[in-house]
Amino acid sequence: MAQMESALADAMSTIEGAVGVALVDYTSGMALATLGDNQALDLNIAAAGNTDVVRAKMRTMEMLELQGAIEDMLITLTTQYHIIRPVTGKNGGGLFLYLVLDRKRANLALARHRLARLEADLEV
């Protein structure tokens, strides 16, 4: 658990514009760990809602018989970016990282790059 919390703290401190981050189990919809401004966004509700997004995309890929895996998903809002990145490391099956960015302060390309590196280093 300490490594998860450390990884989330790293995301909040190194990704410019980060508002919140969560590690989510998409089989249950539960956030395993969250960090961020709960006044701006309830990360537990966001985790549960975005679980449906991940499941729907996985079902669609299966129905279309698409090969490969989801690298990340981007949801663009008028004031925020939401990035969903499935965890691919060992013991990471069924998990995704969820990052919320303030659109005015964030560098989207750099945020995606740092989230990918964080995901690669994550030990669950």
Stockholm file with secondary structure:
# STOCKHOLM 1.0

chainA/1-124         MAQMESALADAMSTIEGAVGVALVDYTSGMALATLGDNQALDLNIAAAGNTDVVRAKMRTMEMLELQGAIEDMLITLTTQYHIIRPVTGKNGGGLFLYLVLDRKRANLALARHRLARLEADLEV
#=GR chainA/1-124 SS CHHHHHHHHHHHHHSTTEEEEEEEETTTTEEEEEEECTTTCCHHHHHHHHHHHHHHHHHHHHHTTCCSCCCCEEEECSSEEEEEEECCSTTCTTEEEEEEEETTTCCHHHHHHHHHHHHHHCCC
#=GC SS_cons         CHHHHHHHHHHHHHSTTEEEEEEEETTTTEEEEEEECTTTCCHHHHHHHHHHHHHHHHHHHHHTTCCSCCCCEEEECSSEEEEEEECCSTTCTTEEEEEEEETTTCCHHHHHHHHHHHHHHCCC
//
